[in-house]
């Protein structure tokens, strides 16, 4: 995938996060653990989880599209600041998982996850609050 295509997909993912934040309120969570089902623009599903960890906040996301070998571009933001982005390919069951640990900022952390299928354009978004 060329850099221009990746840049436009990451830009689209950031726009989707902004739109999601503007129209929906995040679910408040316990300071130790938060899980939420996200929304997808077609038939895929998203589960997003974030929890306090001694080295920061552990973030786990799982997308299930039921289609093997799809490439998705994803991003994770904390309080509207991009902290990680990348690509993932679905396994033989049509799933991909993203696991990462991010810094625990002062006060509440609003974690946004966005993933976009690089072929179909389907987008999945989710938001959880920790702290």
C-alpha positions in Angstrom: 0.0 0.0 0.0 1.5 3.3 -1.0 2.1 6.2 1.5 -0.5 8.4 -0.1 -3.2 5.7 0.3 -2.2 5.1 4.0 -2.2 8.8 4.7 -5.7 9.3 3.3 -7.0 6.2 5.2 -5.4 7.5 8.5 -7.0 10.9 7.7 -10.3 9.3 7.1 -10.0 7.4 10.4 -9.2 10.7 12.3 -12.2 12.3 10.7 -14.4 9.4 11.8 -13.1 9.8 15.4 -14.0 13.5 15.3 -17.5 12.8 14.0 -18.0 10.1 16.6 -16.9 12.4 19.4 -19.1 15.2 18.2 -22.3 13.1 18.0 -22.0 10.6 20.8 -21.2 10.8 24.5 -18.7 8.3 25.9 -19.7 5.7 28.4 -18.3 6.5 31.8 -16.2 3.7 33.3 -14.7 2.6 36.5 -11.2 3.8 36.9 -9.8 0.3 36.6 -11.5 -1.2 33.6 -13.8 -0.2 30.7 -15.3 -2.2 27.9 -17.7 -1.2 25.2 -19.0 -2.5 21.9 -18.2 -0.1 19.1 -20.2 0.7 16.0 -19.4 -0.3 12.4 -20.7 1.2 9.2 -21.6 -2.3 7.7 -21.7 -5.8 9.2 -18.4 -6.0 11.1 -18.3 -5.8 14.9 -15.9 -4.0 17.3 -15.2 -4.7 21.0 -13.0 -2.1 22.8 -11.5 -2.5 26.2 -9.2 -0.2 28.3 -7.9 -0.8 31.8 -5.4 0.7 34.2 -2.1 -1.0 34.2 1.0 -0.3 36.3 2.8 0.9 33.2 -0.1 3.0 31.8 -3.4 2.1 30.2 -3.8 -1.3 28.4 -5.9 -1.0 25.3 -7.4 -4.0 23.5 -9.6 -3.8 20.4 -11.1 -6.7 18.4 -12.7 -6.3 15.0 -14.6 -9.2 13.4 -15.6 -8.8 9.8 -16.0 -12.6 9.0 -13.8 -12.1 6.0 -10.2 -13.5 6.0 -7.2 -11.6 4.7 -8.7 -8.1 4.8 -6.3 -5.2 5.6 -7.6 -2.6 8.0 -6.0 0.7 8.9 -6.4 1.6 12.6 -5.7 4.5 15.0 -5.9 5.0 18.7 -6.2 8.4 20.3 -6.1 9.5 23.9 -7.9 12.7 24.7 -8.0 13.5 20.9 -4.3 13.1 20.5 -3.1 10.3 18.2 -1.0 7.8 20.1 -0.7 4.9 17.7 -1.7 3.9 14.2 -1.0 1.0 11.9 -2.4 -1.8 9.7 -3.7 -5.2 10.6 -4.9 -8.1 8.5 -7.8 -10.3 9.5 -7.1 -14.0 10.3 -8.8 -17.0 8.8 -11.9 -16.3 11.0 -12.1 -12.7 9.9 -10.8 -11.2 13.1 -7.9 -8.9 14.0 -6.8 -7.7 17.4 -4.8 -4.7 18.5 -3.2 -4.7 21.9 -1.1 -1.8 23.2 -0.2 0.1 26.4 -0.4 3.9 26.3 0.6 6.6 28.8 -1.9 7.3 31.6 -2.5 11.0 31.4 -3.5 13.2 34.3 -7.3 12.9 35.0 -9.7 11.0 32.8 -8.4 9.4 29.6 -10.9 9.2 26.6 -9.6 6.4 24.4 -10.9 6.5 20.8 -10.3 3.6 18.4 -11.0 3.7 14.6 -10.4 1.1 12.0 -11.1 1.3 8.3 -11.2 -1.6 5.8 -8.7 -0.6 3.1 -10.9 -2.2 0.3 -14.5 -1.7 1.2 -14.1 1.5 3.2 -16.2 0.1 6.1 -15.3 2.0 9.3 -15.6 0.8 13.0 -15.3 3.3 15.9 -15.4 3.0 19.6 -14.7 5.1 22.6 -14.1 4.4 26.3 -13.2 6.5 29.3 -10.7 5.4 31.9 -10.2 7.3 35.2 
